[in-house]
Amino acid sequence: MNGFRRPAPRFHTLKPELRTLLLWLGPLLFLLLFYFLPMGSILQLSFTRGDGTTLQELAQTLGSASVRRIVGFTFGQALLATALTLLVGLPGAYLFARFRFRGRSILRALMGIPFVLPTLVVAAAFNALLGPRGWINLGLMSALNLSSPPIAFTNSLYAILLAHIFYNTTIVLRTVGDYWASLDPRLPQAALLLGASPLRSFSRITLPLLSPAIAAAALLVFLFDFTSFGVILLLGGPKFVTLEVEIYMQTVGYLNLPLAAALSVLQLLCTLLMTVVYTRLAARIQRPVERKSSVVTQQIPSGRQRIFTTVILIILVVLLLSPLVALTARSVTRVDPDRRQQSGLQTGLTLDFYRALKENPRQSLFYVPPVQAVRNSLGYAVMTVLFTLIIGLPASWALAYNHGSRLNRLLDPLLMLPVGTSAVTLGLGFLVALDHPPLDLRTSAILIPLAHSLVAFPFVVRSLTPSLRSIQPRLREAASMLGASPGKVFLRIDAPLMGRALLVAAAFAFAISMGEFGATALIARPEYPTIPIVIFRFLSQPGGMNYGQAMALSTILMLVTGSGILAIERLRFGEIGSF
């Protein structure tokens, strides 16, 4: 017995709760360092005023008329935009849930592109369509021989609402439409046979079943509208300020970190409340309801159904795709403003805007060419994919293999916290918390992919978990009985079955990183800008070349993120979507 050492227990032989805890250690450490620590620092800063004044003065500041006005507008525009998004999205959700038609799959994939587009690209797309130099205004000026744009779209509430509808309709199409597609259509049909009117059948049968999905979609849309940043900043103009924009202005414009932190806490409390409600509603969508395959629930439209299908498709295509087409066309078109009124609209195809992305027109030593921003964004996106997969896989495994445990029920809602937190608030938290050893990262290039990983982390886990849960335990047990080691079981059983889900998760993380703007606007170093940062600079400067380069960069970003969502649609696991 002398010198005998008991071998360490293998991971697969540990108790389920202990295995779950070990899997959660890495993700929890990541959230602790890069979410809870920054948020705690903001909370501390909001209660410790820079001039040493008391909490009472802070309360007076938050209760001032200007702050109340900002909070009122933030809630008001979010409520109105959410209602309009449901008005547009619910008929579309019914269309994709109940009907089969030619081109359905590709259209459904294209409808998902707006959701992953950066808000700056959305603003640029509507600028290209309806802005002062947009196609519609240029066409009307040429046709009516006008000297100024007849449609005042930018710097208006209409621009904000339309951009939010464009951006968030996909959430309703996916969350409600995917759930609706799995409900048994014979239930409302039985009510009709028993004499109920179509309206009564819908209100008494279909609507109660759909209500959790509709409520979850509405709350998620409201959450994104409430924390909107790029759309308000570029399309709303100086008249319209939300909490998100005010936090950014107080941080960057006035260097008033205590007030910015106080506003961040106020916004954080609101978004966390909405996030908790959303996670409960999303869980109700998974309640036991008899679900059917799309082969049973969908039909080919006929008669009046064809008219309905055509009308809804036209509305969705015009609303969700025309801004993207206008953006692409504007990036390769030069408009001659001098000859516009004399001989009609003068346009010509050109690649000058793309060529100019590599140039330094003033030969400045401090100028960073836009093509370098493309390289920066690609590098940050690759690092984000690596970080999110490294921390996302263990969390997904814990949720999939022991999903009924108390620990998982406690920790699962934590995953949604970054989604419900303003990106600008996250950026501010990074500036406040990560400024001293051993986490002095404010001048480090790694700070940006860390911030992007925090935003992408929940989407990665939500993409991986369903795939891992679908793997039958008996496959692993059979491989183990045949003598395969745990590592070999993973390589031969788990990895091939979850390969598609890994690609979906990587595509989500890549697209989110490429387009993230809110946090990046605060923490990016001037010499290492990303594509959204450069787009914002170009749109903020006068001149046709600056505008054209903004359109070119936005088109590049749209194509990259759009390719990501098309890959997700092709590779995603299962029929039920989850945001």
C-alpha positions as CSV (number, residue, x, y, z in Angstrom):
1,M,0.0,0.0,0.0
2,N,3.0,2.3,0.4
3,G,3.1,4.9,-2.3
4,F,-0.3,3.9,-3.6
5,R,-2.2,6.9,-4.9
6,R,-6.0,6.7,-5.6
7,P,-6.6,7.7,-9.3
8,A,-8.5,10.9,-9.8
9,P,-12.1,10.4,-10.8
10,R,-12.9,10.8,-14.5
11,F,-15.2,13.6,-15.5
12,H,-18.0,11.2,-16.8
13,T,-18.0,9.3,-13.5
14,L,-18.8,12.4,-11.4
15,K,-22.2,13.1,-10.0
16,P,-24.5,15.1,-12.5
17,E,-24.7,18.2,-10.3
18,L,-20.9,18.3,-9.9
19,R,-20.4,17.8,-13.6
20,T,-22.8,20.7,-14.3
21,L,-21.0,22.9,-11.9
22,L,-17.6,22.2,-13.5
23,L,-19.0,22.9,-17.0
24,W,-20.4,26.3,-15.7
25,L,-17.2,27.5,-14.1
26,G,-15.7,28.9,-17.3
27,P,-18.8,30.7,-18.5
28,L,-19.5,32.0,-15.0
29,L,-16.0,33.4,-14.7
30,F,-16.4,35.1,-18.1
31,L,-19.7,36.7,-17.1
32,L,-18.3,37.7,-13.7
33,L,-15.3,39.5,-15.1
34,F,-16.8,41.0,-18.2
35,Y,-20.5,41.6,-17.3
36,F,-21.1,41.7,-13.5
37,L,-17.8,43.6,-12.7
38,P,-18.5,46.3,-15.3
39,M,-22.2,46.6,-14.3
40,G,-21.2,46.7,-10.7
41,S,-18.7,49.5,-11.4
42,I,-21.4,51.5,-13.2
43,L,-23.6,51.0,-10.2
44,Q,-20.9,52.2,-7.8
45,L,-20.1,55.2,-10.0
46,S,-23.7,56.2,-10.2
47,F,-23.9,56.4,-6.3
48,T,-20.5,58.1,-6.0
49,R,-20.7,61.4,-7.6
50,G,-17.4,62.9,-9.0
51,D,-17.9,66.1,-6.9
52,G,-18.7,64.2,-3.7
53,T,-22.3,65.1,-3.6
54,T,-25.0,62.8,-2.2
55,L,-27.4,60.3,-3.5
56,Q,-30.2,62.9,-3.0
57,E,-28.7,65.0,-5.8
58,L,-28.4,62.0,-8.0
59,A,-32.1,61.3,-7.5
60,Q,-32.9,64.9,-8.3
61,T,-30.8,64.6,-11.5
62,L,-32.7,61.5,-12.6
63,G,-36.0,63.2,-11.7
64,S,-35.3,66.3,-13.8
65,A,-37.6,67.4,-16.6
66,S,-35.1,66.6,-19.3
67,V,-34.4,63.1,-18.0
68,R,-38.2,62.5,-17.7
69,R,-38.6,63.7,-21.3
70,I,-35.9,61.3,-22.5
71,V,-37.3,58.4,-20.6
72,G,-40.8,59.2,-21.9
73,F,-39.7,59.3,-25.5
74,T,-37.7,56.1,-25.1
75,F,-40.7,54.2,-23.9
76,G,-43.1,55.9,-26.3
77,Q,-41.2,55.2,-29.5
78,A,-40.5,51.7,-28.4
79,L,-44.2,51.0,-27.7
80,L,-45.4,52.5,-30.9
81,A,-42.7,50.7,-33.0
82,T,-43.6,47.4,-31.3
83,A,-47.3,47.8,-32.1
84,L,-46.5,48.6,-35.7
85,T,-44.1,45.7,-36.0
86,L,-46.8,43.3,-34.8
87,L,-49.2,44.8,-37.2
88,V,-46.9,44.0,-40.1
89,G,-45.3,40.8,-38.8
90,L,-48.4,38.8,-37.6
91,P,-49.9,38.4,-41.1
92,G,-46.5,37.5,-42.4
93,A,-46.1,34.9,-39.6
94,Y,-49.4,33.4,-40.6
95,L,-48.4,33.3,-44.2
96,F,-45.1,31.4,-43.6
97,A,-46.8,29.2,-41.0
98,R,-49.7,27.9,-43.0
99,F,-48.9,28.1,-46.7
100,R,-46.4,26.5,-49.1
101,F,-45.5,28.4,-52.2
102,R,-42.7,28.6,-54.7
103,G,-39.6,30.4,-53.4
104,R,-40.8,30.2,-49.8
105,S,-37.5,29.0,-48.3
106,I,-35.3,31.6,-50.0
107,L,-37.8,34.4,-49.2
108,R,-37.9,33.3,-45.6
109,A,-34.1,33.4,-45.5
110,L,-34.0,36.8,-47.1
111,M,-36.5,38.1,-44.5
112,G,-34.0,37.2,-41.8
113,I,-31.2,39.4,-43.1
114,P,-32.5,42.7,-41.6
115,F,-32.3,41.2,-38.1
116,V,-28.5,40.6,-38.2
117,L,-27.7,43.9,-40.1
118,P,-26.0,46.5,-38.0
119,T,-28.2,49.4,-37.1
120,L,-25.8,51.7,-39.0
121,V,-26.4,49.7,-42.2
122,V,-30.2,49.9,-41.6
123,A,-29.9,53.7,-41.3
124,A,-27.7,53.9,-44.4
125,A,-30.1,51.7,-46.4
126,F,-33.1,54.0,-45.6
127,N,-30.8,57.0,-46.4
128,A,-30.2,55.5,-49.8
129,L,-33.9,55.0,-50.4
130,L,-35.6,57.9,-48.7
131,G,-32.9,60.3,-47.6
132,P,-32.1,63.7,-49.1
133,R,-29.8,62.0,-51.6
134,G,-31.9,58.8,-51.8
135,W,-33.4,57.3,-54.9
136,I,-37.0,58.4,-54.3
137,N,-36.1,62.0,-53.5
138,L,-33.7,62.2,-56.5
139,G,-36.3,60.7,-58.8
140,L,-39.0,63.2,-57.6
141,M,-36.6,66.1,-57.9
142,S,-35.7,65.1,-61.5
143,A,-39.3,64.4,-62.5
144,L,-40.8,67.5,-60.9
145,N,-37.8,69.8,-61.6
146,L,-37.4,70.6,-57.9
147,S,-34.3,72.1,-56.3
148,S,-34.7,70.5,-52.9
149,P,-35.8,67.0,-51.7
150,P,-39.7,66.9,-51.4
151,I,-39.7,64.1,-48.8
152,A,-38.3,65.1,-45.4
153,F,-37.6,61.6,-44.1
154,T,-34.5,61.8,-42.0
155,N,-34.6,63.5,-38.6
156,S,-38.2,62.5,-38.2
157,L,-40.1,60.1,-36.0
158,Y,-41.4,58.3,-39.1
159,A,-37.8,57.4,-40.0
160,I,-37.2,55.9,-36.6
161,L,-40.4,53.8,-36.6
162,L,-40.0,52.6,-40.2
163,A,-36.4,51.5,-39.4
164,H,-37.5,49.7,-36.3
165,I,-40.2,47.9,-38.2
166,F,-37.7,46.9,-40.9
167,Y,-35.2,45.7,-38.3
168,N,-37.5,43.7,-36.0
169,T,-40.2,42.2,-38.2
170,T,-38.0,39.1,-38.5
171,I,-38.5,38.4,-34.8
172,V,-42.2,38.2,-35.2
173,L,-41.9,36.1,-38.4
174,R,-39.6,33.6,-36.6
175,T,-40.8,33.5,-33.0
176,V,-44.6,33.5,-33.8
177,G,-44.4,31.9,-37.3
178,D,-42.3,28.9,-36.3
179,Y,-44.5,28.2,-33.3
180,W,-47.7,28.7,-35.3
181,A,-46.4,26.3,-38.0
182,S,-46.3,23.5,-35.5
183,L,-49.8,23.9,-34.1
184,D,-52.4,21.4,-35.2
185,P,-54.8,23.1,-37.7
186,R,-57.6,20.6,-36.9
187,L,-58.3,22.3,-33.6
188,P,-59.8,25.6,-35.1
189,Q,-61.3,23.5,-37.9
190,A,-63.2,21.4,-35.4
191,A,-64.6,24.7,-33.8
192,L,-65.8,25.8,-37.3
193,L,-67.6,22.5,-37.8
194,L,-69.3,23.0,-34.5
195,G,-70.7,26.3,-35.7
196,A,-68.2,28.9,-34.4
197,S,-67.4,31.8,-36.7
198,P,-63.8,32.2,-38.0
199,L,-63.3,35.1,-35.7
200,R,-64.6,33.2,-32.6
201,S,-62.5,30.1,-33.6
202,F,-59.4,32.3,-33.8
203,S,-60.0,34.1,-30.5
204,R,-61.0,31.0,-28.5
205,I,-58.6,28.4,-30.0
206,T,-55.7,29.8,-31.9
207,L,-55.0,33.0,-30.0
208,P,-54.7,31.4,-26.6
209,L,-52.2,28.9,-28.0
210,L,-50.3,31.7,-29.7
211,S,-50.4,34.2,-26.9
212,P,-47.1,33.2,-25.2
213,A,-45.2,33.4,-28.6
214,I,-46.8,36.7,-29.5
215,A,-46.1,38.1,-26.0
216,A,-42.4,36.9,-26.1
217,A,-41.9,38.3,-29.6
218,A,-43.5,41.7,-28.6
219,L,-41.3,41.9,-25.5
220,L,-38.2,41.1,-27.5
221,V,-39.1,43.7,-30.2
222,F,-39.7,46.3,-27.4
223,L,-36.4,45.4,-25.8
224,F,-34.5,46.1,-29.0
225,D,-36.5,49.3,-29.8
226,F,-35.9,50.5,-26.2
227,T,-32.1,50.1,-26.5
228,S,-31.9,51.3,-30.1
229,F,-28.8,53.4,-30.7
230,G,-27.6,53.7,-34.3
231,V,-31.1,54.2,-35.8
232,I,-31.9,57.0,-33.4
233,L,-28.5,58.6,-33.8
234,L,-28.5,58.7,-37.6
235,L,-32.1,58.9,-38.6
236,G,-33.6,60.7,-35.6
237,G,-31.3,63.6,-35.5
238,P,-30.7,66.0,-32.6
239,K,-34.5,66.4,-31.8
240,F,-35.0,62.7,-30.8
241,V,-32.9,61.4,-27.9
242,T,-33.3,58.1,-26.1
243,L,-31.6,56.9,-23.0
244,E,-29.1,55.0,-25.1
245,V,-28.1,58.1,-27.1
246,E,-28.0,60.3,-24.0
247,I,-25.6,57.8,-22.3
248,Y,-23.4,58.0,-25.3
249,M,-23.5,61.8,-25.5
250,Q,-22.8,62.2,-21.8
251,T,-19.8,59.8,-22.0
252,V,-18.2,60.9,-25.3
253,G,-19.5,64.5,-25.7
254,Y,-19.5,65.9,-22.2
255,L,-17.2,63.3,-20.3
256,N,-19.9,63.3,-17.6
257,L,-19.4,59.7,-16.4
258,P,-21.4,59.9,-13.2
259,L,-24.5,61.0,-15.0
260,A,-23.9,58.5,-17.8
261,A,-23.6,55.8,-15.2
262,A,-26.8,56.9,-13.4
263,L,-28.7,56.8,-16.7
264,S,-27.2,53.4,-17.4
265,V,-28.5,52.0,-14.1
266,L,-31.9,53.4,-14.9
267,Q,-31.9,51.7,-18.3
268,L,-30.4,48.5,-16.9
269,L,-33.2,48.2,-14.3
270,C,-35.8,48.6,-17.1
271,T,-34.2,46.1,-19.5
272,L,-33.5,43.5,-16.8
273,L,-37.1,43.5,-15.8
274,M,-38.1,43.0,-19.4
275,T,-35.5,40.3,-19.8
276,V,-36.8,38.3,-16.8
277,V,-40.4,38.5,-18.2
278,Y,-39.1,37.5,-21.6
279,T,-37.3,34.4,-20.4
280,R,-40.5,33.2,-18.6
281,L,-42.6,33.8,-21.7
282,A,-40.0,32.0,-23.9
283,A,-40.2,29.0,-21.5
284,R,-44.0,28.9,-21.9
285,I,-43.5,28.5,-25.7
286,Q,-41.9,25.1,-24.9
287,R,-44.9,23.9,-22.8
288,P,-46.4,20.6,-23.8
289,V,-48.7,21.2,-26.8
290,E,-49.5,18.7,-29.5
291,R,-47.3,19.8,-32.5
292,K,-47.5,18.7,-36.1
293,S,-45.1,18.6,-39.0
294,S,-45.2,21.3,-41.6
295,V,-46.4,18.6,-44.0
296,V,-49.7,18.5,-42.1
297,T,-50.0,22.2,-41.1
298,Q,-49.2,23.8,-44.4
299,Q,-51.2,23.9,-47.6
300,I,-50.9,25.4,-51.1
301,P,-52.9,28.6,-51.3
302,S,-55.9,28.7,-53.6
303,G,-58.6,31.2,-54.4
304,R,-58.7,34.1,-52.0
305,Q,-55.8,32.7,-50.2
306,R,-53.6,33.4,-53.3
307,I,-54.7,37.1,-53.1
308,F,-53.8,37.3,-49.4
309,T,-50.5,35.5,-50.0
310,T,-49.6,37.9,-52.9
311,V,-50.5,41.1,-51.0
312,I,-48.6,40.1,-47.8
313,L,-45.6,39.0,-49.8
314,I,-45.5,42.3,-51.8
315,I,-45.7,44.3,-48.5
316,L,-42.9,42.3,-46.9
317,V,-40.6,42.4,-49.9
318,V,-41.1,46.1,-50.4
319,L,-40.6,46.9,-46.7
320,L,-37.7,44.5,-46.0
321,L,-35.8,44.2,-49.3
322,S,-36.2,47.5,-51.1
323,P,-33.9,49.5,-48.7
324,L,-31.2,46.8,-49.2
325,V,-31.5,47.0,-53.0
326,A,-31.4,50.8,-52.8
327,L,-28.3,50.7,-50.6
328,T,-26.5,48.3,-53.1
329,A,-27.4,50.4,-56.1
330,R,-26.4,53.7,-54.4
331,S,-22.9,52.2,-53.7
332,V,-22.2,51.8,-57.4
333,T,-23.9,54.9,-58.7
334,R,-22.5,58.4,-59.0
335,V,-25.1,61.2,-59.1
336,D,-24.1,64.5,-60.7
337,P,-25.7,67.3,-58.6
338,D,-24.8,70.1,-61.1
339,R,-26.5,68.6,-64.1
340,R,-29.5,67.3,-62.2
341,Q,-31.9,70.2,-62.7
342,Q,-30.9,71.0,-66.2
343,S,-31.2,67.7,-68.0
344,G,-32.9,65.3,-65.6
345,L,-31.3,62.9,-63.1
346,Q,-27.7,62.2,-64.2
347,T,-26.4,59.0,-62.9
348,G,-23.7,56.5,-63.9
349,L,-22.3,53.2,-62.7
350,T,-19.0,53.5,-61.0
351,L,-16.7,51.6,-58.7
352,D,-14.9,54.8,-57.5
353,F,-16.4,54.6,-54.0
354,Y,-15.0,51.1,-53.5
355,R,-11.6,52.1,-55.0
356,A,-11.5,55.1,-52.6
357,L,-11.7,52.8,-49.6
358,K,-8.0,52.0,-50.1
359,E,-6.9,55.6,-50.5
360,N,-5.5,58.3,-48.1
361,P,-6.6,61.5,-49.9
362,R,-4.8,63.9,-47.6
363,Q,-1.8,61.7,-47.0
364,S,-2.3,62.1,-43.2
365,L,-0.1,60.0,-40.9
366,F,-3.1,59.5,-38.6
367,Y,-5.6,58.5,-41.3
368,V,-6.7,54.9,-41.2
369,P,-8.0,53.7,-44.7
370,P,-11.4,52.1,-44.6
371,V,-10.0,48.9,-46.1
372,Q,-8.0,48.6,-42.8
373,A,-11.2,48.9,-40.9
374,V,-12.5,45.9,-42.9
375,R,-9.4,43.9,-41.9
376,N,-9.9,45.0,-38.3
377,S,-13.5,43.9,-38.2
378,L,-12.6,40.5,-39.8
379,G,-9.9,40.0,-37.2
380,Y,-12.2,40.9,-34.3
381,A,-14.9,38.7,-35.7
382,V,-12.6,35.6,-35.9
383,M,-11.5,36.2,-32.3
384,T,-15.1,36.6,-31.2
385,V,-16.1,33.3,-32.8
386,L,-13.2,31.6,-30.9
387,F,-14.1,33.2,-27.6
388,T,-17.8,32.5,-27.8
389,L,-17.4,28.8,-28.8
390,I,-14.9,28.3,-26.0
391,I,-17.2,29.7,-23.4
392,G,-20.5,28.7,-25.1
393,L,-19.9,25.0,-25.5
394,P,-19.5,24.2,-21.8
395,A,-22.7,26.2,-20.9
396,S,-24.6,24.5,-23.7
397,W,-23.4,21.1,-22.6
398,A,-24.5,21.8,-19.0
399,L,-27.9,22.9,-20.2
400,A,-28.4,20.0,-22.5
401,Y,-27.2,17.0,-20.4
402,N,-28.7,18.0,-17.1
403,H,-31.3,20.5,-18.1
404,G,-33.6,19.6,-15.2
405,S,-31.2,20.5,-12.4
406,R,-31.6,23.3,-10.0
407,L,-28.3,24.8,-11.0
408,N,-29.3,25.1,-14.6
409,R,-32.7,26.6,-13.7
410,L,-30.8,29.2,-11.7
411,L,-28.1,30.0,-14.2
412,D,-30.0,29.8,-17.5
413,P,-31.6,33.2,-17.1
414,L,-28.2,34.7,-16.6
415,L,-27.4,34.0,-20.2
416,M,-30.0,36.5,-21.4
417,L,-28.6,39.4,-19.3
418,P,-26.2,40.7,-21.9
419,V,-29.0,40.6,-24.5
420,G,-31.2,42.8,-22.2
421,T,-28.3,45.2,-21.5
422,S,-27.6,48.2,-23.6
423,A,-24.5,47.9,-25.7
424,V,-23.5,51.4,-24.9
425,T,-23.9,50.6,-21.2
426,L,-21.6,47.6,-21.6
427,G,-19.0,49.8,-23.3
428,L,-19.2,52.3,-20.5
429,G,-18.9,49.6,-18.0
430,F,-15.7,48.3,-19.7
431,L,-14.2,51.8,-19.6
432,V,-15.0,52.2,-15.9
433,A,-14.1,48.7,-14.6
434,L,-11.2,47.6,-16.8
435,D,-8.8,50.5,-16.1
436,H,-6.4,49.1,-13.5
437,P,-4.3,46.0,-13.0
438,P,-4.7,43.1,-13.3
439,L,-7.5,43.9,-15.8
440,D,-6.2,47.1,-17.3
441,L,-7.5,46.4,-20.8
442,R,-8.7,49.9,-22.0
443,T,-5.7,50.2,-24.4
444,S,-5.7,46.5,-25.4
445,A,-7.1,45.4,-28.8
446,I,-8.6,42.3,-27.2
447,L,-11.2,44.5,-25.4
448,I,-13.4,44.8,-28.5
449,P,-13.7,41.0,-29.2
450,L,-14.4,40.5,-25.5
451,A,-17.2,43.0,-25.7
452,H,-18.5,41.4,-28.9
453,S,-18.3,37.9,-27.3
454,L,-20.5,39.1,-24.4
455,V,-23.2,40.2,-26.9
456,A,-22.9,37.1,-29.0
457,F,-22.6,34.6,-26.1
458,P,-26.4,34.1,-25.5
459,F,-27.1,33.5,-29.2
460,V,-24.3,30.9,-29.4
461,V,-25.7,29.0,-26.4
462,R,-29.2,29.1,-27.8
463,S,-28.0,27.7,-31.1
464,L,-26.0,24.9,-29.6
465,T,-28.2,23.6,-26.8
466,P,-31.1,22.2,-28.9
467,S,-28.6,20.2,-31.0
468,L,-26.9,18.7,-28.0
469,R,-30.2,17.8,-26.4
470,S,-31.2,15.9,-29.6
471,I,-28.3,13.5,-29.3
472,Q,-29.7,10.2,-27.9
473,P,-27.9,9.1,-24.7
474,R,-28.1,5.4,-25.9
475,L,-25.7,6.2,-28.7
476,R,-23.0,7.3,-26.2
477,E,-23.8,4.4,-23.9
478,A,-23.4,1.9,-26.8
479,A,-20.1,3.4,-27.8
480,S,-18.9,3.2,-24.2
481,M,-20.0,-0.4,-23.8
482,L,-17.9,-1.2,-27.0
483,G,-14.8,0.2,-25.2
484,A,-14.7,3.8,-26.5
485,S,-13.1,6.3,-24.2
486,P,-15.0,9.6,-23.4
487,G,-12.8,11.5,-25.8
488,K,-13.5,9.0,-28.6
489,V,-17.2,9.1,-27.9
490,F,-17.1,12.9,-28.3
491,L,-15.1,12.7,-31.6
492,R,-17.1,9.9,-33.1
493,I,-20.6,10.6,-31.8
494,D,-21.1,14.1,-30.5
495,A,-18.9,16.1,-32.8
496,P,-20.5,14.9,-36.1
497,L,-24.0,15.3,-34.8
498,M,-23.4,18.8,-33.5
499,G,-21.3,20.0,-36.5
500,R,-24.1,22.0,-38.1
501,A,-25.1,23.6,-34.9
502,L,-21.4,24.7,-34.4
503,L,-21.5,26.3,-37.8
504,V,-24.7,28.1,-37.0
505,A,-23.3,29.4,-33.7
506,A,-20.1,30.5,-35.4
507,A,-22.1,32.3,-38.1
508,F,-24.2,34.1,-35.4
509,A,-21.1,35.2,-33.5
510,F,-19.3,36.4,-36.7
511,A,-22.3,38.4,-38.0
512,I,-22.9,40.0,-34.6
513,S,-19.2,41.0,-34.2
514,M,-19.0,42.4,-37.7
515,G,-22.0,44.8,-37.1
516,E,-21.7,45.7,-33.4
517,F,-21.6,49.5,-32.9
518,G,-22.9,50.6,-29.5
519,A,-20.1,49.2,-27.3
520,T,-17.5,49.6,-30.0
521,A,-18.2,53.3,-30.4
522,L,-17.0,53.8,-26.8
523,I,-14.1,51.4,-26.5
524,A,-12.5,51.3,-29.9
525,R,-9.1,53.0,-30.3
526,P,-8.9,55.6,-33.1
527,E,-6.1,53.7,-34.9
528,Y,-8.1,50.4,-34.9
529,P,-11.6,51.3,-36.1
530,T,-14.2,48.8,-37.2
531,I,-16.5,49.0,-40.3
532,P,-19.5,50.5,-38.4
533,I,-17.3,53.1,-36.8
534,V,-16.0,54.2,-40.2
535,I,-19.5,54.2,-41.7
536,F,-20.6,56.5,-38.9
537,R,-17.7,58.9,-39.6
538,F,-18.5,59.0,-43.3
539,L,-22.2,59.6,-42.8
540,S,-21.4,62.4,-40.3
541,Q,-19.2,64.3,-42.9
542,P,-20.5,66.3,-45.9
543,G,-19.6,65.5,-49.5
544,G,-20.6,63.0,-52.2
545,M,-17.5,60.9,-51.9
546,N,-17.9,60.5,-48.1
547,Y,-21.6,59.5,-48.7
548,G,-20.6,57.1,-51.5
549,Q,-17.9,55.4,-49.4
550,A,-20.4,55.0,-46.5
551,M,-22.8,53.3,-48.9
552,A,-19.9,51.1,-50.2
553,L,-18.8,50.0,-46.8
554,S,-22.4,49.4,-45.7
555,T,-23.0,47.2,-48.7
556,I,-19.9,45.2,-47.9
557,L,-21.1,44.8,-44.3
558,M,-24.6,43.9,-45.5
559,L,-23.2,41.2,-47.8
560,V,-21.1,39.7,-45.1
561,T,-23.8,39.6,-42.4
562,G,-26.4,38.6,-45.0
563,S,-24.3,35.6,-46.0
564,G,-24.2,34.7,-42.3
565,I,-27.9,34.6,-41.9
566,L,-28.3,32.6,-45.1
567,A,-25.9,30.1,-43.8
568,I,-27.8,30.0,-40.5
569,E,-31.1,29.4,-42.3
570,R,-29.6,26.5,-44.3
571,L,-27.8,24.9,-41.4
572,R,-30.0,25.6,-38.4
573,F,-31.3,22.8,-36.3
574,G,-35.0,22.0,-36.1
575,E,-38.0,24.0,-37.1
576,I,-38.5,26.1,-34.0
577,G,-36.5,29.2,-34.0
578,S,-35.3,30.8,-30.9
579,F,-33.9,34.3,-30.3
